[in-house]
Amino acid sequence: MLLSFRYVMVATIALASCLPDVANAESFTALSKQGYSVGKLGQGKSGALGWAVSSNSKRFFCKMKVSMAYSGKSGMVSFTASGRMVKIDRAVFESTIGGHDPTIPQLADLKAGRVQPKYVGSCNPV
């Protein structure tokens, strides 16, 4: 039994050493401090919404970590996991939560790439 366990361990280590290196995700804050520029809101390969962040030849796609946004003075949208925007009745939403929520971003800012780190998830190399 001990001999077969050793064979399994050796095989596992050998297999792991043959796998390609996995690229590490970066934080949006770190990329911003390094001078990376943020593009407009768009969809990644998976369909998730986010921003292309680039500097010279390096590019990252940073996923959006926002579930809803204010649209103008009277509109509101919600985002699905597949990247769709769904309109929400802002008056009903605000009456339910008791008024305006200052933590919810403006859609225009998200679309233009004017984002705060708290609205951005992980950034993966493209």
C-alpha positions as CSV (number, residue, x, y, z in Angstrom):
1,M,0.0,0.0,0.0
2,L,2.8,2.4,0.9
3,L,4.5,1.6,-2.4
4,S,1.4,2.5,-4.5
5,F,1.0,5.7,-2.6
6,R,4.5,6.7,-3.5
7,Y,3.8,6.0,-7.2
8,V,0.7,8.1,-7.1
9,M,2.6,11.0,-5.5
10,V,5.5,10.8,-8.0
11,A,3.0,10.7,-10.9
12,T,1.2,13.7,-9.5
13,I,4.3,15.8,-9.1
14,A,5.5,14.8,-12.5
15,L,2.2,15.8,-14.1
16,A,2.1,19.1,-12.2
17,S,5.6,20.0,-13.4
18,C,4.6,19.5,-17.0
19,L,1.7,21.9,-16.9
20,P,2.2,25.4,-18.2
21,D,2.6,28.3,-15.7
22,V,-0.7,29.9,-14.8
23,A,-0.7,33.7,-15.2
24,N,-1.5,35.5,-11.9
25,A,-4.3,38.0,-11.7
26,E,-3.4,41.5,-10.8
27,S,-5.4,44.0,-8.7
28,F,-6.9,47.1,-10.3
29,T,-5.3,49.3,-7.7
30,A,-1.8,48.0,-8.4
31,L,-2.3,48.4,-12.2
32,S,-3.6,52.0,-11.7
33,K,-0.5,52.9,-9.6
34,Q,1.7,51.5,-12.4
35,G,0.2,53.9,-14.9
36,Y,-2.1,51.5,-16.8
37,S,-4.9,53.3,-18.7
38,V,-8.5,52.1,-18.4
39,G,-10.6,51.7,-21.5
40,K,-14.4,51.9,-22.0
41,L,-16.8,49.3,-20.5
42,G,-17.0,46.2,-22.7
43,Q,-17.4,42.5,-22.7
44,G,-14.7,40.0,-22.2
45,K,-14.4,36.6,-24.0
46,S,-16.7,35.0,-21.4
47,G,-19.3,37.7,-21.9
48,A,-18.7,39.3,-18.5
49,L,-18.6,43.1,-18.4
50,G,-15.4,44.9,-17.5
51,W,-12.6,47.1,-18.7
52,A,-9.5,46.6,-20.8
53,V,-6.5,48.0,-18.9
54,S,-3.3,48.5,-20.9
55,S,0.2,49.9,-20.8
56,N,2.4,49.5,-23.8
57,S,2.3,45.8,-24.7
58,K,0.7,44.5,-21.6
59,R,-3.1,44.2,-21.4
60,F,-5.5,43.0,-18.8
61,F,-9.2,42.5,-18.6
62,C,-10.7,43.6,-15.3
63,K,-14.2,42.2,-14.5
64,M,-16.9,44.5,-13.2
65,K,-17.9,44.0,-9.6
66,V,-21.1,46.1,-9.8
67,S,-24.6,44.7,-9.9
68,M,-26.5,47.9,-10.7
69,A,-26.0,51.5,-11.6
70,Y,-27.9,54.8,-11.9
71,S,-28.6,55.9,-15.4
72,G,-29.1,59.7,-15.5
73,K,-31.4,61.4,-13.1
74,S,-34.3,59.0,-13.1
75,G,-33.1,55.7,-14.6
76,M,-31.4,52.6,-13.2
77,V,-30.0,49.4,-14.7
78,S,-29.0,46.1,-13.3
79,F,-26.3,43.8,-14.8
80,T,-26.8,40.1,-15.3
81,A,-23.9,37.6,-15.1
82,S,-24.0,37.1,-18.9
83,G,-23.4,40.9,-19.4
84,R,-26.9,42.1,-20.2
85,M,-28.2,45.4,-18.9
86,V,-31.8,45.3,-17.5
87,K,-33.7,48.4,-16.8
88,I,-35.0,48.8,-13.2
89,D,-37.7,51.2,-12.0
90,R,-35.6,53.6,-9.9
91,A,-38.5,55.1,-8.0
92,V,-39.6,51.7,-6.8
93,F,-36.1,50.6,-5.9
94,E,-35.4,53.8,-3.9
95,S,-38.7,53.6,-2.1
96,T,-37.8,50.1,-1.1
97,I,-34.4,51.0,0.3
98,G,-35.4,54.3,1.8
99,G,-33.8,56.8,-0.7
100,H,-30.8,57.4,-2.9
101,D,-27.8,55.0,-2.3
102,P,-24.5,56.9,-2.8
103,T,-22.5,53.7,-3.2
104,I,-24.2,52.9,-6.5
105,P,-22.2,54.3,-9.4
106,Q,-23.4,56.2,-12.4
107,L,-23.7,54.2,-15.6
108,A,-22.0,57.0,-17.6
109,D,-18.9,56.8,-15.4
110,L,-18.7,53.0,-15.8
111,K,-19.1,53.2,-19.6
112,A,-16.4,55.8,-19.9
113,G,-13.9,53.9,-17.7
114,R,-14.0,56.3,-14.8
115,V,-14.1,53.6,-12.2
116,Q,-13.1,53.3,-8.5
117,P,-11.2,50.2,-7.4
118,K,-14.2,49.1,-5.3
119,Y,-16.2,48.6,-8.5
120,V,-13.5,46.4,-10.2
121,G,-12.9,42.7,-9.6
122,S,-9.8,40.7,-10.6
123,C,-7.7,41.6,-13.6
124,N,-6.5,38.8,-15.8
125,P,-3.9,39.0,-18.6
126,V,-5.3,39.1,-22.2
